[in-house]
Amino acid sequence: MTAPGRSDPVTVAELPWEEAWLLAGRLQADGIAARVFPESKASPISEAQFLPIGKEMAGEIGLGRHLFQVLVPRKRVKEARRIVDAINRK
């Protein structure tokens, strides 16, 4: 549920850690309340990290994340996607 006065976040890009933060910063500089999810690159250490599982299964349970979501408020998604498209054309 969304708090009053706030809109649901929408993913405008999924990028490696550093690139996600660069894009979020660019969108923030343009006045869009962008954020990266998850905010932390580090995963909590658990017994599960030491299980003999394949890379695909590790990704399914949240270990070994390679891409991070750049989220913006739903009401600003069109503007954010225009900025992302302009960056990708360069």
PAZAPA-4460 file (N, C-alpha, C; in steps of 0.05 Angstrom, whole numbers, plus 32768, in hexadecimal, padded with zeros to 4 digits):
% residues 90
    n_x    n_y    n_z   ca_x   ca_y   ca_z    c_x    c_y    c_z   seq   type   mol
   8011   7FE8   8000   8000   8000   8000   8012   8019   8000     1      M     A
   800A   802D   7FF2   8019   8046   7FEF   800F   805A   8003     2      T     A
   8021   8069   800F   8019   807E   8022   800B   8094   8013     3      A     A
   7FF9   80A2   8021   7FEB   80B9   8014   7FFE   80CD   8009     4      P     A
   7FF9   80D7   7FF1   800A   80EB   7FE5   8022   80DF   7FD6     5      G     A
   8026   80C5   7FD7   803D   80B8   7FCA   8032   80A6   7FB4     6      R     A
   8042   80A2   7F9F   8039   8090   7F8A   804A   8077   7F8A     7      S     A
   803F   8062   7F7F   804E   8049   7F7D   8067   804D   7F6D     8      D     A
   807E   8041   7F75   8096   8043   7F65   8095   8030   7F4C     9      P     A
   80A1   8039   7F37   80A1   802B   7F1E   80BE   8028   7F15    10      V     A
   80C6   8010   7F0B   80E1   800C   7F02   80E4   8018   7EE6    11      T     A
   80F9   8029   7EE3   80FE   8034   7EC8   8117   8028   7EBC    12      V     A
   8127   801A   7ECC   813F   800D   7EC2   8149   7FF9   7ED6    13      A     A
   8157   7FE4   7ECC   8165   7FD1   7EDD   8182   7FD0   7ED3    14      E     A
   8194   7FD8   7EE5   81B0   7FDD   7EDD   81C3   7FD1   7EF2    15      L     A
   81DC   7FCE   7EEA   81F0   7FC7   7EFE   81F2   7FDD   7F14    16      P     A
   81FB   7FD7   7F2B   81FC   7FE8   7F43   8204   8005   7F3D    17      W     A
   821C   8009   7F32   8226   8024   7F2E   8215   8034   7F1A    18      E     A
   820D   8026   7F05   81FD   8034   7EF0   81E1   803B   7EFB    19      E     A
   81D6   802A   7F0C   81BB   8030   7F17   81BD   8049   7F28    20      A     A
   81D2   804C   7F38   81D5   8064   7F49   81DA   807D   7F38    21      W     A
   81E9   807A   7F22   81EE   8091   7F11   81D4   809A   7F04    22      L     A
   81C4   8087   7EFA   81AA   808F   7EEE   8198   809B   7F03    23      L     A
   8196   8090   7F1B   8185   809B   7F30   818E   80B8   7F36    24      A     A
   81A8   80BD   7F37   81B2   80D8   7F3C   81AB   80EB   7F26    25      G     A
   81AC   80E2   7F0D   81A5   80F3   7EF6   8187   80FA   7EF8    26      R     A
   8176   80E6   7EFE   815A   80EC   7F00   8154   80FE   7F17    27      L     A
   8162   80FB   7F2D   815E   810D   7F44   8166   8129   7F3D    28      Q     A
   817C   812C   7F2D   8185   8147   7F25   8170   8154   7F14    29      A     A
   815F   8144   7F06   8149   814F   7EF6   812F   8151   7F06    30      D     A
   8131   814E   7F20   811A   8152   7F31   8107   813A   7F35    31      G     A
   8111   8122   7F2D   8101   810A   7F2F   810B   80FA   7F47    32      I     A
   80F9   80F3   7F59   8101   80E5   7F72   8108   80C7   7F6B    33      A     A
   811F   80C3   7F60   8127   80A8   7F59   8137   809B   7F6F    34      A     A
   8135   8080   7F70   8145   8071   7F84   814D   8056   7F78    35      R     A
   8160   804A   7F85   816A   8030   7F7C   8160   801B   7F90    36      V     A
   8157   8004   7F85   814E   7FEE   7F95   815C   7FD4   7F8C    37      F     A
   8167   7FC5   7F9F   816B   7FCC   7FBB   8180   7FE1   7FBD    38      P     A
   817F   7FF0   7FD3   8192   8006   7FD8   81AE   7FFC   7FDD    39      E     A
   81B1   7FE4   7FE8   81CB   7FD9   7FF0   81D3   7FC4   7FDC    40      S     A
   81ED   7FC4   7FD5   81F7   7FB0   7FC3   81FD   7F96   7FD1    41      K     A
   8202   7F98   7FEB   8209   7F80   7FFB   81F1   7F70   8002    42      A     A
   81F3   7F56   8000   81DD   7F44   8009   81E3   7F3B   8025    43      S     A
   81CF   7F37   8035   81D4   7F2D   8050   81E1   7F11   804E    44      P     A
   81F4   7F0C   805F   8201   7EF2   805E   81EF   7EDE   806C    45      I     A
   81EA   7EC8   805F   81D9   7EB3   806A   81E4   7E98   8062    46      S     A
   81DA   7E84   806F   81E2   7E69   8068   81DC   7E62   804B    47      E     A
   81C7   7E6F   8040   81BF   7E69   8024   81D5   7E70   8010    48      A     A
   81E6   7E83   8017   81FB   7E8A   8004   820F   7E74   8000    49      Q     A
   8210   7E61   8012   8224   7E4C   8010   8218   7E32   8006    50      F     A
   81FF   7E32   7FFD   81F2   7E1A   7FF2   81FD   7E15   7FD6    51      L     A
   8200   7DFC   7FCE   820A   7DF6   7FB3   81F3   7DF9   7F9F    52      P     A
   81EE   7E12   7F97   81D9   7E18   7F84   81E4   7E26   7F6B    53      I     A
   81D6   7E24   7F55   81DF   7E31   7F3D   81DB   7E4F   7F3D    54      G     A
   81E7   7E5D   7F2B   81E5   7E7A   7F29   81C8   7E83   7F24    55      K     A
   81BA   7E74   7F14   819E   7E7C   7F0E   818D   7E7A   7F27    56      E     A
   8190   7E65   7F36   8180   7E62   7F4F   8189   7E77   7F63    57      M     A
   81A2   7E7D   7F64   81AC   7E92   7F77   819E   7EAD   7F71    58      A     A
   819B   7EB3   7F58   818D   7ECC   7F50   8170   7ECC   7F58    59      G     A
   8163   7EB4   7F56   8147   7EB2   7F5D   8142   7EB7   7F7A    60      E     A
   8155   7EAF   7F8B   8151   7EB3   7FA8   815E   7ECD   7FB2    61      I     A
   8169   7EDD   7FA0   8173   7EF8   7FA8   8191   7EF9   7FAD    62      G     A
   819F   7EE3   7FA8   81BC   7EE4   7FAC   81CA   7EEA   7F92    63      L     A
   81DF   7EF9   7F93   81EE   7EFE   7F7A   81E0   7F11   7F68    64      G     A
   81D2   7F25   7F72   81C4   7F39   7F62   81D7   7F48   7F50    65      R     A
   81D0   7F4B   7F37   81E1   7F5A   7F24   81D4   7F74   7F1A    66      H     A
   81B9   7F75   7F1B   81AB   7F8C   7F12   819B   7F98   7F29    67      L     A
   8199   7FB3   7F28   818B   7FC1   7F3D   8176   7FD3   7F30    68      F     A
   815F   7FD5   7F3C   8149   7FE5   7F30   814C   8003   7F36    69      Q     A
   8146   8013   7F22   8144   8030   7F26   8126   8036   7F26    70      V     A
   811D   8040   7F3D   8100   8044   7F41   80FA   8062   7F42    71      L     A
   80E3   8069   7F36   80D9   8084   7F37   80BB   8084   7F3E    72      V     A
   80B0   809A   7F48   8094   809B   7F4D   8084   8097   7F33    73      P     A
   806E   8089   7F35   805D   8083   7F1D   8056   809D   7F0E    74      R     A
   8051   80B2   7F1C   8048   80CB   7F0F   805F   80D8   7EFF    75      K     A
   8078   80CF   7F03   808E   80DB   7EF4   809B   80C7   7EE0    76      R     A
   808F   80B0   7EDD   809B   809B   7ECD   809F   80A2   7EAF    77      V     A
   808C   80B0   7EA3   8090   80B8   7E87   80A8   80CA   7E83    78      K     A
   80AA   80DE   7E95   80C1   80F1   7E94   80DB   80E2   7E98    79      E     A
   80DB   80D0   7EAC   80F3   80C1   7EB2   80FC   80AF   7E9A    80      A     A
   80E8   80A2   7E8D   80EF   8091   7E76   80F9   80A1   7E5F    81      R     A
   80EF   80BA   7E5B   80FA   80CB   7E46   8118   80D1   7E4B    82      R     A
   811E   80D6   7E64   813A   80DC   7E6C   814B   80C3   7E67    83      I     A
   8141   80AC   7E70   8150   8093   7E6C   8155   808E   7E4E    84      V     A
   8140   8092   7E3E   8143   808E   7E21   8157   80A1   7E15    85      D     A
   8157   80BA   7E1E   816B   80CE   7E14   8187   80C5   7E1B    86      A     A
   818B   80BB   7E33   81A5   80B2   7E3B   81AE   809A   7E2A    87      I     A
   819C   8088   7E25   81A2   8070   7E15   81A9   8076   7DF8    88      N     A
   819F   808D   7DEE   81A4   8094   7DD2   81C0   80A0   7DCF    89      R     A
   81CC   80AA   7DE4   81E7   80B7   7DE2   81FD   80A3   7DDE    90      K     A
***
